[in-house]
Amino acid sequence: MTNNINPNSDHNLNNPNCPENSGDECRKCKKAKHVLVGTPEQVRKTINAVYALKYAHPDEWSTPEPTGKPGQVMTFFIRYFYVD
């Protein structure tokens, strides 16, 4: 299932991978994992809706992969952010 995963799926353009030891002890790097499961059309429409909200570019999502259920695919996106 991981053969076609986007090599940059763990790195987004708006906020690249943040190192755990960034030198700023007050700010900790966290990541949010977003997973979409549905028909290819549902997944594509949701990715476009998320893009319209300016949250994630479509290229930042992994390549949709079959889930094992007929007509269903899965894709994911990881967003890195800092919390105080």
Secondary structure, DSSP 8 states (H G I E B T S, - for coil): --TT--TTTT--SSS----TT-S-TT-EEEEEEEEEEE-HHHHHHHHHHHHHTTS--GGGS---EE-SSTT-EEEEEEEEEEE-
